[in-house]
Amino acid sequence: MFLSGKLIAEHGGGWIAPFAPQRVDCAAYTLRIGDEAFISPEGRDTRKPGLVQRLGHKAAIVIPPGQFAYLTTREFVTLPNDLLGFINMKSTLKNSGLVNVSGFHVDPGYKGKLLFAVFNAGPQTVTVRCNQDAFLIWFARLEGATEQYARQKPGFREIDTTLMGLLPAETASLNSINKRMDQIERRISYAFGIMTLAGGVAVAAVAGVIASMAFKALGGP
């Protein structure tokens, strides 16, 4: 059974910190982007720990087309053993081209921040900000839940640098493919121009030789 907005407003303070009842959205709770982010910049080594960004209030996070990002939540989530969470991005981010490529649920017994892996599948750069409303979480009550089947592994408190190795060093997005095609076209055009120039010079040289031979054959000096 999914919990209603009324129940989330009444009991959510025990599951989410910091909690504010006004952030309840219908039957979900709105989560914000936290103070850490990791972007996989195109053409750079994405596995360096130094690329994790520490963000100030409302600091911008720029995600280029065709790149991945890890985004944490500001809120710390603590689920009891009889609650299962379902998570997703808000439609405003989806419409900008971001796609959630991480999980869509939070295990019962989870304690920690939530970590979202997103991919910019659009043609334009997407800019989000620290503390921006970005994610939604729904809660479902589990029948017969026990600690035996709850999550035992600790949740995220920060971006784990080992996760960076899971991201591809290079992505075949439409944007990157277009860039490569443009580069190939420019190289072909350059090569064709060189060939055309060389061919013109060769034709001129051959024409000169033929003209000289013809002139001599006609009795020229």
C-alpha positions as CSV (number, residue, x, y, z in Angstrom):
1,M,0.0,0.0,0.0
2,F,1.4,3.4,-1.0
3,L,1.2,6.1,1.7
4,S,-0.8,9.2,1.2
5,G,0.5,12.7,1.4
6,K,-1.3,13.1,4.7
7,L,0.6,10.2,6.3
8,I,3.9,11.4,4.8
9,A,3.3,14.9,6.3
10,E,2.6,13.3,9.7
11,H,5.3,10.7,9.9
12,G,7.9,11.8,7.3
13,G,10.1,13.5,9.9
14,G,11.2,10.1,11.1
15,W,12.3,9.0,7.6
16,I,13.8,12.2,6.0
17,A,16.1,14.8,7.5
18,P,15.8,17.7,7.2
19,F,12.0,17.4,6.8
20,A,9.4,20.0,6.0
21,P,5.7,19.1,5.6
22,Q,5.3,21.7,2.8
23,R,7.6,19.7,0.6
24,V,5.0,16.9,0.4
25,D,3.8,16.8,-3.3
26,C,0.6,14.8,-3.6
27,A,1.7,11.3,-2.5
28,A,5.4,12.0,-2.7
29,Y,8.1,14.0,-1.0
30,T,10.4,16.4,-2.9
31,L,14.1,15.9,-2.4
32,R,16.8,18.4,-3.3
33,I,20.2,18.2,-4.9
34,G,23.0,17.9,-2.3
35,D,26.4,19.5,-1.9
36,E,28.3,17.0,-4.0
37,A,28.3,16.2,-7.7
38,F,30.5,14.3,-10.1
39,I,30.4,15.1,-13.9
40,S,32.2,13.0,-16.5
41,P,33.7,15.8,-18.7
42,E,34.2,14.9,-22.3
43,G,37.8,14.2,-23.2
44,R,39.1,13.9,-19.6
45,D,39.9,11.1,-17.3
46,T,36.6,10.6,-15.4
47,R,38.2,8.4,-12.7
48,K,40.1,11.0,-10.8
49,P,38.8,11.6,-7.3
50,G,39.6,15.3,-7.6
51,L,36.7,15.7,-10.1
52,V,34.1,15.4,-7.3
53,Q,32.7,18.9,-6.9
54,R,31.9,20.3,-3.4
55,L,29.1,22.7,-3.9
56,G,28.0,25.8,-2.1
57,H,24.4,27.0,-1.8
58,K,22.8,27.2,-5.2
59,A,26.1,26.5,-6.9
60,A,25.7,25.5,-10.6
61,I,26.3,22.0,-11.9
62,V,26.8,21.9,-15.6
63,I,26.2,18.6,-17.4
64,P,27.3,18.6,-21.1
65,P,25.4,16.7,-23.7
66,G,26.3,13.0,-23.8
67,Q,27.9,13.0,-20.3
68,F,27.0,11.2,-17.1
69,A,26.7,12.7,-13.6
70,Y,26.3,11.5,-10.0
71,L,24.1,13.7,-7.9
72,T,23.5,13.3,-4.2
73,T,20.4,14.4,-2.3
74,R,20.6,17.0,0.5
75,E,18.3,14.9,2.6
76,F,19.3,11.9,4.6
77,V,16.8,9.0,4.3
78,T,16.2,6.5,7.0
79,L,13.6,3.8,6.1
80,P,12.2,1.4,8.6
81,N,12.1,-2.3,7.8
82,D,8.4,-2.1,6.7
83,L,8.8,0.7,4.2
84,L,10.0,0.6,0.5
85,G,10.8,3.8,-1.3
86,F,10.3,4.5,-5.0
87,I,12.4,7.3,-6.5
88,N,12.6,9.3,-9.7
89,M,13.5,12.7,-11.1
90,K,11.1,15.6,-11.4
91,S,9.6,16.1,-14.9
92,T,11.4,19.5,-15.3
93,L,14.7,17.7,-15.3
94,K,13.5,14.9,-17.6
95,N,12.2,17.5,-20.1
96,S,15.6,19.1,-20.2
97,G,17.1,15.8,-21.4
98,L,18.3,14.2,-18.2
99,V,17.7,10.4,-17.8
100,N,17.9,8.6,-14.5
101,V,20.1,5.5,-15.2
102,S,20.4,4.4,-11.5
103,G,17.9,2.4,-9.5
104,F,14.3,3.4,-9.0
105,H,13.8,2.1,-5.4
106,V,15.2,2.5,-1.9
107,D,15.5,-0.7,0.1
108,P,13.8,-1.1,3.5
109,G,16.3,-0.4,6.2
110,Y,18.3,2.0,4.1
111,K,20.1,4.8,5.9
112,G,22.0,7.5,4.0
113,K,21.8,10.0,1.3
114,L,20.4,8.9,-2.1
115,L,22.7,8.9,-5.1
116,F,21.3,9.4,-8.5
117,A,23.2,8.5,-11.7
118,V,21.9,10.7,-14.6
119,F,22.8,10.9,-18.3
120,N,22.3,14.0,-20.5
121,A,20.7,12.5,-23.6
122,G,19.7,15.9,-25.0
123,P,21.5,18.1,-27.5
124,Q,22.0,21.0,-25.0
125,T,24.0,21.5,-21.8
126,V,21.8,21.1,-18.7
127,T,22.5,23.2,-15.7
128,V,21.1,22.3,-12.2
129,R,21.9,23.8,-8.8
130,C,22.7,22.7,-5.3
131,N,19.5,22.7,-3.2
132,Q,17.3,22.6,-6.3
133,D,14.1,20.6,-6.2
134,A,15.0,17.6,-8.3
135,F,13.8,14.2,-7.1
136,L,10.6,12.6,-5.7
137,I,10.2,9.7,-3.3
138,W,7.1,7.6,-2.7
139,F,6.6,5.2,0.2
140,A,5.0,1.8,0.2
141,R,4.1,-0.2,3.3
142,L,5.3,-3.8,3.3
143,E,3.3,-6.6,5.0
144,G,5.2,-9.1,7.2
145,A,8.5,-7.2,6.9
146,T,11.3,-8.3,9.2
147,E,14.9,-7.1,9.8
148,Q,16.1,-10.3,8.2
149,Y,15.2,-9.0,4.8
150,A,16.0,-5.3,5.4
151,R,19.2,-3.7,3.9
152,Q,22.2,-4.3,6.0
153,K,24.8,-2.4,3.9
154,P,25.4,1.2,4.9
155,G,24.0,3.9,2.6
156,F,25.8,6.7,0.9
157,R,27.1,9.7,2.9
158,E,29.1,11.0,0.0
159,I,30.0,10.1,-3.6
160,D,32.1,6.9,-3.5
161,T,35.1,7.4,-5.8
162,T,35.1,3.7,-6.7
163,L,31.8,4.4,-8.6
164,M,33.6,6.5,-11.1
165,G,35.2,3.4,-12.6
166,L,31.8,2.2,-13.5
167,L,31.2,5.1,-15.8
168,P,32.3,4.7,-19.5
169,A,35.4,6.8,-20.3
170,E,33.7,7.8,-23.6
171,T,30.0,7.8,-24.6
172,A,28.6,7.4,-28.1
173,S,25.9,10.1,-27.7
174,L,24.3,11.7,-30.7
175,N,26.1,14.9,-29.8
176,S,29.5,13.2,-29.7
177,I,28.8,11.3,-33.0
178,N,27.8,14.6,-34.6
179,K,31.1,16.2,-33.5
180,R,33.1,13.3,-34.9
181,M,31.2,13.4,-38.2
182,D,31.9,17.2,-38.5
183,Q,35.6,16.5,-37.9
184,I,35.6,13.8,-40.5
185,E,33.8,16.0,-43.0
186,R,36.3,18.8,-42.4
187,R,39.3,16.4,-42.9
188,I,37.8,15.0,-46.1
189,S,37.1,18.6,-47.4
190,Y,40.7,19.6,-46.6
191,A,42.1,16.4,-48.3
192,F,39.8,17.0,-51.3
193,G,41.1,20.6,-51.6
194,I,44.7,19.5,-51.5
195,M,44.0,16.8,-54.1
196,T,42.2,19.3,-56.3
197,L,45.1,21.8,-56.0
198,A,47.6,19.1,-56.7
199,G,45.6,17.9,-59.7
200,G,45.4,21.4,-61.1
201,V,49.1,21.8,-60.8
202,A,49.7,18.5,-62.5
203,V,47.3,19.2,-65.3
204,A,48.9,22.6,-65.9
205,A,52.4,21.0,-65.9
206,V,51.3,18.3,-68.4
207,A,49.6,20.9,-70.6
208,G,52.8,23.0,-70.6
209,V,54.9,20.0,-71.7
210,I,52.4,19.1,-74.5
211,A,52.3,22.7,-75.7
212,S,56.0,22.9,-75.7
213,M,56.3,19.7,-77.7
214,A,53.7,20.8,-80.2
215,F,55.4,24.1,-80.7
216,K,58.7,22.4,-81.4
217,A,57.0,20.0,-83.8
218,L,55.6,22.9,-85.8
219,G,59.0,24.3,-86.3
220,G,59.3,26.5,-83.4
221,P,62.8,27.5,-82.1
